[in-house]
Each structure stands twice: as C-alpha cells, then as structure tokens.
Amino acid sequence: MSGVPDPITVAPHAVTFDWLLGDAAEEAEDELRSAVIIALATDRRAEDDDALPSPGDTNRRGWWGDTNADVLFDAWPIGSRIWLLSRTKITGPEAKAGATVAHVQTYLNECLQPFVDAEIASAFTANPERTGVESIAADVVLYRGPLSAVALRFADLWSLIKS
C-alpha cells in the first residue's frame, strides 16, 4: 500500500458556499464600469496600416485571444488602440497630423461602439478634453435605455496612454 486511498472507496465531500447577494442593478453597473475600464486600459491590436509609436517596432500588441474573436465567440477585440498615441505630443487642430484630442475621440468611439452593437448599452458619449499642457481627460457615459446611465471620468487619461 502506498498510502494513497483507492479513488473508488473515497467518500465524497460536501462543498458549501455563502453567497453575498447585493442589488442586481448596482452589480450590473459595476460590471459595466469594469468592462469600460478594461476596454480603455487594455491595448487592442493595431491594424495592419497603423503607424506604430516607435520606429522599427513590429509589436502590434493586443491579446492573442482576439484572433478571430468575432467568428469564434461572437465577440469583439478587447481594448483600445489609444496606445498608438504613446509617443505623441498633445497638439491642437492646427497641427499637421490634427488635434491629439480628435485622435483620442476616434479611439474612444471605436472602443465603446461594441457595447452598443452588442446591446449592452443603447448609446454612449465620450468627451475627451485637453486639461493642461500634458494632460487629457475624458468623460464617458453609457446609456442603458430605461436604466440609469453609467458615467466614468478618466481625469488623467493621458498618463494611462503614456504608461
């Protein structure tokens, strides 16, 4: 005998859980907030025609699980391409490449639109604004039809991009 019990003679063990149930509406709001934070703070894979931030870089980032996510899980790519601005200076609309805030707006819209497409939200607003020489903030609101809207403020979105 090796001291290991025979799996046939081992008695099953009961497992119990204590569930802490909260307000379902609040839990849904918290889950949506978490999903939006993940969407904005996670690097989405760069498109083939995107200019990467560092010259000579070939790392298009993103999550490997996003490969064919739409076909395999009826899902969308996680994250935002906002990371592509990591080496960009904050410029105004007079700049050759256009306003940095306008690029942020484009990436926010791209990142949040799947929530509407998947009917998780009925609409959204994303309002980035330059709040200083080296700072951009963004207010994001997801509307959920008759349910209360979920609002988030990214007071220092630019530091998130730069990290």
VENNOR-V116649 format. One record per helix or strand of 2 or more residues. SS is the DSSP state (H for helix, E for strand). FROM is the first residue (numbers start at 1). TO is the last residue. Records with the same first field share a line. If there is no record, write none. Layout:
BEGIN
SS = FROM-TO + FROM-TO
END
This chain:
BEGIN
H = 24-41 + 64-66 + 69-73 + 81-85 + 100-117 + 157-162
E = 123-132 + 135-144 + 147-154
END
